[in-house]
């Protein structure tokens, strides 16, 4: 994998996690964790359950409290709609998908003004295209309560069967709103959290409701709703002043914290909420976050540009070469990568 090909590598099919760790006979906190260190360039391999040994007293983990909603609903013969993201005017971004056996694939059809009848008597109206795949849509009833009653969890072709809602929630899931799970948080268990606290590692919450990831190849992220509460902003700033490291649990946390620090010359985080358009790249850099725990991201994903802002292209290339060589698993039920300063 050359530097130029970093974002366009080939992911071997056998490295796609097709089921939750528990179904593979592995505890949630028993998934594998690749650790990279920017200062030394060192790569090491660990079970996730060793996380507390890799962090220091005074470090701050910032976690996403979003809960995953069952965002997929049938919308006609052979079609489904994947609800992605709410917009400030009450409409939603959504993707039409063609059902293909047990999975779905992108559906290029649809036209503005089209109306689809959904289970339970609801009606979905296509308003306009927002991206190559996403439509701005309106539902005839409140979306989240409707999905909690009628939806199923989004499942792509590499996952061969449906899994219960509990498989798509994390230890921090509180506020329903994400189309897909913030998978970096999935390995956390109450036991891991307890050991972190005993170690002197602090934990603080943000909320960012994440949309569908299927469109990430070559497409820019779209606005997502987020909230950085005042207490978290204070903890981030206090940890950094005291010499601790701020470690984001997931790219969603990076996006929220960097949005809340935008324009601050010293990277100070302020309480902030709304919809963020901020995209973290090597050009924008990172101001508020020192490290990142994340999953392994697909070829051509915009997340790889965010990771390059933390690690640089050379180290990140080595990380992904090592992940493929050592058989790390991708996607929401896969392994994780801890990027440290």
N, C-alpha and C positions, 0 to 999 in steps of 0.2 A: 504494500500500500504506500504509494508516494504521497508527498505533501499535497500535491494538486488533487490527488484522488481521495483525500481523507473523507470528504463528504459524499463520495460516490462509490464506496466500497461495496462488495458483494457479501451479503449476509447469508451464510450457509443455512439451509432450511432446518438442519438438525439443532441449531442453536436458538430456535424459536420456542419459547416456553409455552407449551400447549395446555397447561393446567396449573392450578395453584400448587405451591410448594407442598402443602399438606397432602394433596392427592399423589404427589411423587414420593411420599414417605419422609418428607423433610419438614421440620418445624418452621414456622414463619421466621423465627430469628436464626434459623440454620442455613439460610441461603448464603451464597458466597459473596464476598466483597473484595473487589480490587481497590487497593489504596495507592494513590500517586501523590508525590510530594514535589511541588513546584520548585522549591529552593534547591533540592539535591538531585531531582530527577529520578529518585528511587521508586520502584514499583514493588509492592508486596501483596500477598494473598492471605485472606483471613475469612473465617466465618463471621457473619454479621454480629453474632453474639459477643464478639470481642470489641465492639465499638467503644465501650467505656475505657478500654485500655489505650485507645488511639487518640482520645481527647484529653484535655487538661482541665484541672479545676479553674473555674473562671471563664471557660468557654461557654458560648451561648448557642444552643440549637434553636432555630426558628422553624416551626412546623405549620402546616396548612390544615385548618380545621374543617375544610369543605368535606361534605359527604357526597358519595356518588349516587346519582339518581338513575332509575331504569329508563333511559332516554330513547329507546327504540320502540316504534309502534308501527304495525301494519297500516298501510294507507291505500290499499287497492290491490287488485290481482297482481301478484308477483312483485309488489313494491313495499318498501318500508321508509319511514322517515326517521332520521337521527336528529333529535333536538340537540343543539350545541350550546348556544350562549344567549342569555337575555340581553336586550338592548334598552337604552334609557327610555325609549318611547313605548315600551311594553311589547314590542315585537320581539321575535327571536331569530337567530341564525339557525338554519337547519339544512341537512343534507338529504337528498333523495337517494335511496339505494335500491338496486334490483336484487331480489332474493335469488340466490343461486344455491339450491340445495339447502344445507344447514347454515350457510354463510350468506354474505351480501357483497355486492360490488358496486362501484359508482354508477349512477344512472344519469346519462347526459340529457334526458328529456325534461319535460315540464315547460310551462309557459306562464308568464306573468298573468295574474288573474285566475289561474287554475285553482279549482276547489277540489279537495279530497275528503271523503268521509272516513272517519276514524272510528275505532271501536268505542262503544258507549254513546254514540250519537254526536260526537264532536266533529267540527269541520275545520280543516286546515286550508288557508288561502295563501298561495304564492304571491308575493308582492313584487319583488325584483331580485335579480341576481346580485349577490354581494361579492362573490369571488367566483373562480372557475367552477367550484363545486357547491358552494353554499348559497342558499336563498334566504332573503329576508321574508319571514312568514308571520302570519297571525293565526292563533288558535281561538276558537269560539268560547273557550273557557280558560280558567287559570291553569297555566302550563304545569307547574311543579305538582300541585295536588292531582292533576289529571294523570301525569306520568307515574306517580306513586301508586295509582290505582290500576292503570292499564298498560304501563310500559314494561319492557324487559331490558336487561343490561346489554349495552352495545357489545357485540362479539364479532371479531374478524375471523378470516378463514383459518388462521393458525390455531384457533381454539375450537375444538371439535364438538363441544357440547355446552349447554347452559350450566351456569353455576349459581348458587344461591346468593342473595344480596350480601350476606356476611363475607363472601369471598372478595367483594369489591369495596369493602370498607376498611379503614385503618383504625389504629388505636386512638386517633385524634378526631375522627369523623364526628361532626356536630351539626353543621348547617347544610342541609341538602341543596345541591345546585350544580355539581360537576357532571358533565356528560361521561367523563372517563376518570378513573381513579388516579389520584396523585401517587403513583406507584412507589416513589422513593420512601414513603412512610409505611408501606405495607409490612416490612419486616419487624417493625417495632411491636413489642409486647409489654404488658405491665411489668414483667420482670426486668426487661431491658431498661425501661424508663426508671425503675427503682434504682438499679445499679448506677445509672447515669447521675441521678440526684445524689446518691451517697458519695459518688466520686467528686461532687462539687460542680457538675455541669448543669447549667441553667437551661430551662426550656420555656419558650415564649410563643404565642400563637399569632398568626395572621390568617385571613381567609381570602382565597382567590378561587373563583369557580372556573374551572378549566373546560374548554370545549373539546370537540372531536379532534383527534390527532391524525386521522386518516388523510387529511389534506396537506400535511406538513411538507411533503416532497416539493421543493422549489417554490413554495408559497409562503408569504409573510404571515406571521401571527396576526390575528385580528383583535380588536378591543375585548377585554374581559373584565368583569366586575371584581373589585378587591376591597379589602379593608385592613389597614394597619392601625390597630388601636393605640391610644396614648401610652398605655403601660408597656406595650411592646417597643414602641419608639424609644421610651426612656431606657428600657433594658438594653437595647442595641447600643445606644450611645454610651451608657455607663460601662458596658462590657468593653467596648473599644477603648475608652479612656483609661480603664484599669489594666489594659494590656491583654485582655482576653480576645479570643477569636470568635467571630460571628460565622456560624456554619448554617447555611440554608439547607433544609431538607426538601429538595425538589426544585426544579427550575421555576415552578410557580412562585415559590417563596422569593427566589432571586428577582423575578419580575416585579413582585409587589414591593419589596424593600427598595429596589433601585428606583421604582416609580416614586416612592415616598421620600427618596433622597435627591431626586432630580433637581439640579440647580444649586444644591448646597455645596459650597467650595470644599468643605472638609468631609463630605460624605455623611453628614448628620442626617438622621432619619426623623421626620416629623409625622405625627398622626395624619393619616390620609385615607381617603376612600373615594370610590367612584368607578369609572371605567378607565383602564390604562391602555394606551397605545404604545407604551415603551417597549422597545426591542433591544435586548442586550447583545452586543456584537463586540468583536475585538476593537472596533473603532470607537464605540461608546465607552468601553471598559466597564469595570465594576468599582463602585465607590463605597458601598455600605457593607458588602459581604466579603468575607475572607476565604471561605471554603464552601464546598458543595457536596452533598450526598445526592446521587441521582441514579437512575437506571441507565441502561445502554440504549442508545438512540439509533433510529433507522438511518440508512443512507439518505443523503440529501435533506435531512431534517434541519430545520432552523435551529434546533437545540444544539447542534454541533458547533454552530458559530458562538453560542453562549459559552459552551465549554472551552472553546479556544480562547475566550477572554480570560478564563481562569488559568489554563494550563499552557497556552501557546501551542502552535501547530505541531511542533516537533514532539513534545511530550504527549500530547493527545493522540497523535498518530501511533506512538509506541504503546499507549494504553489500549487502543483498539486492536492493534496487532496482537498484543498479549491476551486480550480478552478472547479473541477468536482462537488463538493457539491453545489456550487453557480451557476452552469449552464453556465459557460463561454464557448464561442464557439471557435472551433479550425479552422485551415487551413487559406488560404489566405484571406478569407472574414470574418474572425472571430475577436475575441477580442485580447487584448494585455496585456503584463506583463512588468512592470517597476521594474527592480532590482536596488536598490540604495545601496550605501555603508552603 
